Amino acid sequence: MDHSSTGHYPAASLPPAYLRPGSSSFTDFLRAQAPELLPSARQYPEGSVVQAPHGTTVVALTFKGGVVLAGDRRATMGNVIAQRDMKKVFITDDYSAVGIAGTAGIAIEIVRLFAVELRHYEKIEGVSLSLDGKANRLSAMIKGNLDAALAGLAVVPLFAGFDTDAADPDRAGRIVSYDVTGGRYEESLGYQAVGSGSLFAKSALKKLYDPDADAEAATRAAVEALYDAADDDTGTGGPDIARKIYPVIVTITAAAGAAHLPEEQVAAVAEAVVEARRSSPTG
């Protein structure tokens, strides 16, 4: 039987498209075989503006030997809190993570596709993408979402990674930010924030950032910055002690790779920050 004409294949085999040599990009494969599954495939009526939950503030800063990425938990829709415990920081491979701001649903789809893209490349090529390669792949995905951004569904991620090829492992943590057109910008200051509370978070990091800090001090600085953002931005949620809702934090180092900070550790840091603010409300 000619399976290619019927569209049915034996359970032990795959369609020919899966066996032909081609690009190492999973996104390119999906675009050719099932373009309707891509986040950028949605069609929006011209001039339409869509209301959807938005993620708010994410911060990143480097420290001696790595980089930390942290996000608050609030999602908003207009003037309403759509979700209090949204996860905005995702590990995308062994040495990278992405934090999301903007339209929550599309942003999560793009990050998940990005993680598959990195795994697919590694399986096809036998090596991992370079850190610059990862940042460029994410840029291309954001660029593909431009039509949705024009309809009010913008996605603005923050990429953090550890450069395993860096000459100095103490300075191997890197941060890349993006705009809605896919433009990518490497951060030379060692810290960055995106989202509605980013102005206040960056102002805090400007005072708190120490390139020679250890992971513990950098984590404390990230939580302090999110607290300051929540203090002045209604879209950002601060540590919620009553509900036990705390930021999501990922650290990336040479030894441990990308790892979520355990919730009990995040809770201890957040509660220490809140307690300190009782005696010194301005930080």
C-alpha positions as CSV (number, residue, x, y, z in Angstrom):
1,M,0.0,0.0,0.0
2,D,1.2,3.5,-0.8
3,H,1.1,5.1,2.6
4,S,2.1,8.5,1.3
5,S,-1.2,8.7,-0.8
6,T,-3.4,7.5,2.1
7,G,-1.8,9.5,4.9
8,H,-1.7,6.4,7.1
9,Y,1.6,5.0,8.3
10,P,2.5,1.8,10.2
11,A,2.8,2.4,13.9
12,A,6.6,1.6,13.8
13,S,7.3,4.2,11.0
14,L,7.2,7.9,10.5
15,P,5.9,10.1,7.6
16,P,8.6,10.8,5.0
17,A,8.8,14.5,6.1
18,Y,10.3,13.3,9.5
19,L,13.1,11.4,7.8
20,R,14.2,13.9,5.1
21,P,17.4,15.9,5.9
22,G,16.6,19.6,6.4
23,S,17.1,22.5,8.7
24,S,18.1,21.9,12.4
25,S,15.3,24.4,13.4
26,F,12.2,22.8,14.7
27,T,10.3,26.0,14.0
28,D,11.2,25.8,10.3
29,F,10.0,22.1,10.3
30,L,6.8,23.1,11.9
31,R,6.3,26.0,9.5
32,A,6.6,23.6,6.6
33,Q,4.6,20.7,8.0
34,A,2.0,22.2,10.4
35,P,2.1,26.0,10.2
36,E,-1.2,26.3,11.9
37,L,0.5,25.2,15.2
38,L,2.8,28.2,15.3
39,P,1.9,31.0,17.7
40,S,2.4,33.5,14.8
41,A,-0.2,31.6,12.7
42,R,-3.2,33.3,14.2
43,Q,-5.1,35.8,12.1
44,Y,-6.5,39.0,13.6
45,P,-9.1,41.3,12.0
46,E,-7.4,44.4,10.8
47,G,-7.5,47.2,13.4
48,S,-8.6,44.8,16.1
49,V,-7.3,45.1,19.7
50,V,-7.6,42.0,21.8
51,Q,-7.8,42.0,25.7
52,A,-5.9,39.2,27.3
53,P,-4.1,38.6,30.6
54,H,-0.6,40.2,30.7
55,G,2.4,39.2,32.7
56,T,4.1,42.1,34.3
57,T,7.6,42.4,35.9
58,V,10.7,40.3,35.3
59,V,14.3,41.2,36.5
60,A,17.7,39.7,35.8
61,L,21.2,40.4,37.1
62,T,24.6,38.8,36.8
63,F,26.7,37.8,39.8
64,K,30.2,36.3,40.2
65,G,29.9,33.0,38.5
66,G,26.4,33.2,37.1
67,V,23.1,35.0,36.5
68,V,19.7,35.1,38.3
69,L,16.3,35.6,36.7
70,A,13.2,36.4,38.8
71,G,9.6,37.3,38.1
72,D,6.7,38.4,40.2
73,R,3.5,36.4,40.0
74,R,0.7,38.8,39.1
75,A,-1.1,38.8,35.7
76,T,-3.5,41.7,34.9
77,M,-6.2,42.3,32.4
78,G,-6.9,46.0,32.2
79,N,-7.5,47.2,35.8
80,V,-8.3,43.6,37.0
81,I,-5.9,41.1,38.6
82,A,-6.4,38.1,36.3
83,Q,-4.1,35.8,38.2
84,R,-2.1,36.1,41.4
85,D,0.2,33.1,41.0
86,M,1.2,33.1,37.4
87,K,4.6,31.6,36.5
88,K,6.7,33.9,34.4
89,V,10.2,32.4,34.5
90,F,11.0,29.2,32.6
91,I,14.1,27.1,32.2
92,T,14.7,26.6,28.5
93,D,17.8,24.3,28.5
94,D,20.7,23.4,30.8
95,Y,22.2,26.9,30.7
96,S,19.4,29.3,29.8
97,A,16.1,30.6,31.0
98,V,13.5,33.1,29.8
99,G,11.3,35.4,31.7
100,I,8.1,36.7,30.1
101,A,6.3,40.0,30.1
102,G,3.4,40.9,27.8
103,T,0.5,38.7,26.6
104,A,0.7,35.7,28.9
105,G,-0.8,33.0,26.7
106,I,1.2,33.7,23.6
107,A,4.4,34.4,25.6
108,I,4.2,30.9,27.2
109,E,3.6,29.3,23.8
110,I,6.7,31.0,22.4
111,V,8.8,30.0,25.4
112,R,7.7,26.4,25.2
113,L,8.4,26.3,21.4
114,F,11.8,27.9,22.1
115,A,12.7,25.2,24.6
116,V,11.7,22.5,22.0
117,E,13.8,24.4,19.4
118,L,16.9,24.2,21.6
119,R,16.4,20.5,22.3
120,H,15.7,19.7,18.6
121,Y,18.9,21.5,17.5
122,E,21.0,19.6,20.0
123,K,19.6,16.3,18.9
124,I,20.0,17.0,15.2
125,E,23.5,18.7,15.4
126,G,24.9,16.7,18.4
127,V,25.9,20.0,20.1
128,S,24.1,22.7,21.9
129,L,23.5,26.1,20.3
130,S,25.9,28.9,21.4
131,L,24.5,31.5,23.7
132,D,24.4,34.0,20.9
133,G,22.6,31.4,18.7
134,K,20.0,30.9,21.4
135,A,19.4,34.6,21.7
136,N,19.0,34.9,17.9
137,R,16.5,32.1,17.7
138,L,14.4,33.7,20.3
139,S,14.6,37.0,18.4
140,A,13.3,35.3,15.3
141,M,10.3,33.9,17.2
142,I,9.4,37.3,18.6
143,K,9.7,38.8,15.2
144,G,7.2,36.2,13.9
145,N,4.7,37.5,16.5
146,L,4.7,41.1,15.1
147,D,1.1,40.9,13.6
148,A,-0.2,39.8,17.0
149,A,1.7,42.6,18.7
150,L,0.0,45.1,16.4
151,A,-3.3,43.7,17.6
152,G,-2.3,44.4,21.2
153,L,-0.8,41.0,22.0
154,A,2.8,41.9,22.4
155,V,5.4,39.6,23.9
156,V,8.6,41.0,25.5
157,P,10.8,38.3,27.0
158,L,14.0,38.6,29.0
159,F,16.7,36.0,28.2
160,A,19.4,35.0,30.7
161,G,22.1,32.4,30.1
162,F,25.5,31.1,31.2
163,D,28.1,31.3,28.4
164,T,30.0,28.0,28.7
165,D,32.5,29.3,26.1
166,A,33.4,32.4,28.1
167,A,37.1,33.0,28.8
168,D,36.2,34.1,32.4
169,P,33.7,31.9,34.1
170,D,33.2,34.5,36.8
171,R,31.8,36.8,34.1
172,A,29.9,34.3,32.0
173,G,26.4,35.3,33.0
174,R,24.7,37.2,30.2
175,I,21.4,39.0,29.8
176,V,19.6,39.8,26.5
177,S,16.4,41.9,26.2
178,Y,14.1,42.4,23.2
179,D,11.6,44.7,21.7
180,V,8.3,43.6,20.0
181,T,9.9,43.6,16.6
182,G,12.5,41.0,17.6
183,G,15.3,43.4,18.1
184,R,17.8,42.0,20.6
185,Y,20.0,44.0,23.0
186,E,22.7,42.5,25.2
187,E,22.9,44.2,28.5
188,S,26.4,45.6,29.4
189,L,25.4,46.9,32.8
190,G,24.8,43.4,34.3
191,Y,21.1,43.9,35.1
192,Q,17.8,44.5,33.3
193,A,14.1,44.5,33.9
194,V,11.1,44.2,31.6
195,G,7.4,44.7,32.1
196,S,5.1,47.3,33.6
197,G,7.2,47.7,36.8
198,S,10.6,47.7,35.0
199,L,11.3,51.4,35.5
200,F,11.1,51.0,39.3
201,A,12.8,47.6,39.3
202,K,15.8,49.0,37.3
203,S,16.0,52.0,39.5
204,A,16.4,49.6,42.5
205,L,18.9,47.5,40.7
206,K,20.9,50.6,39.8
207,K,21.6,51.0,43.6
208,L,21.7,47.3,44.6
209,Y,23.7,45.7,41.8
210,D,27.1,44.3,42.7
211,P,29.0,42.4,39.9
212,D,31.0,40.6,42.6
213,A,28.1,39.5,44.7
214,D,27.4,35.8,45.2
215,A,24.2,34.0,44.2
216,E,22.6,34.6,47.6
217,A,23.2,38.4,47.5
218,A,22.0,38.6,43.9
219,T,18.8,36.7,44.7
220,R,18.1,39.2,47.6
221,A,18.7,42.1,45.2
222,A,16.3,40.6,42.7
223,V,13.6,40.3,45.3
224,E,14.2,43.8,46.6
225,A,13.8,45.1,43.0
226,L,10.5,43.3,42.6
227,Y,9.3,44.6,45.9
228,D,10.1,48.2,44.8
229,A,8.3,47.6,41.5
230,A,5.2,46.3,43.3
231,D,5.4,49.4,45.6
232,D,4.8,51.8,42.7
233,D,3.3,49.7,39.9
234,T,-0.2,48.3,40.3
235,G,0.5,45.6,37.7
236,T,3.3,44.0,39.7
237,G,2.6,41.8,42.7
238,G,4.8,41.9,45.7
239,P,5.5,38.9,48.0
240,D,2.1,37.7,49.3
241,I,2.9,36.4,52.8
242,A,-0.7,35.6,53.6
243,R,-1.3,33.5,50.5
244,K,2.3,32.2,50.4
245,I,2.8,33.5,46.9
246,Y,6.5,34.4,46.2
247,P,8.5,35.3,43.1
248,V,9.8,32.5,40.8
249,I,13.6,32.6,40.7
250,V,16.1,30.7,38.5
251,T,19.9,30.8,39.0
252,I,22.3,29.7,36.3
253,T,25.9,28.7,37.1
254,A,28.6,26.5,35.6
255,A,28.3,23.9,38.3
256,A,24.5,23.6,38.7
257,G,23.3,24.9,35.3
258,A,19.8,26.4,35.2
259,A,17.9,25.6,38.4
260,H,14.8,26.9,40.1
261,L,15.4,28.2,43.6
262,P,13.4,26.0,46.0
263,E,10.2,27.7,47.1
264,E,11.2,27.5,50.8
265,Q,14.4,29.4,50.0
266,V,12.5,32.0,48.0
267,A,10.0,32.4,50.8
268,A,12.8,32.9,53.3
269,V,14.3,35.7,51.2
270,A,10.9,37.3,50.5
271,E,9.9,37.3,54.1
272,A,13.3,38.8,55.1
273,V,12.8,41.6,52.6
274,V,9.2,42.3,53.9
275,E,10.4,42.3,57.5
276,A,13.3,44.7,56.7
277,R,10.9,47.1,55.0
278,R,8.8,47.3,58.2
279,S,11.6,49.2,59.8
280,S,12.8,50.9,56.6
281,P,9.9,51.2,54.1
282,T,12.0,52.9,51.4
283,G,14.6,50.2,51.3
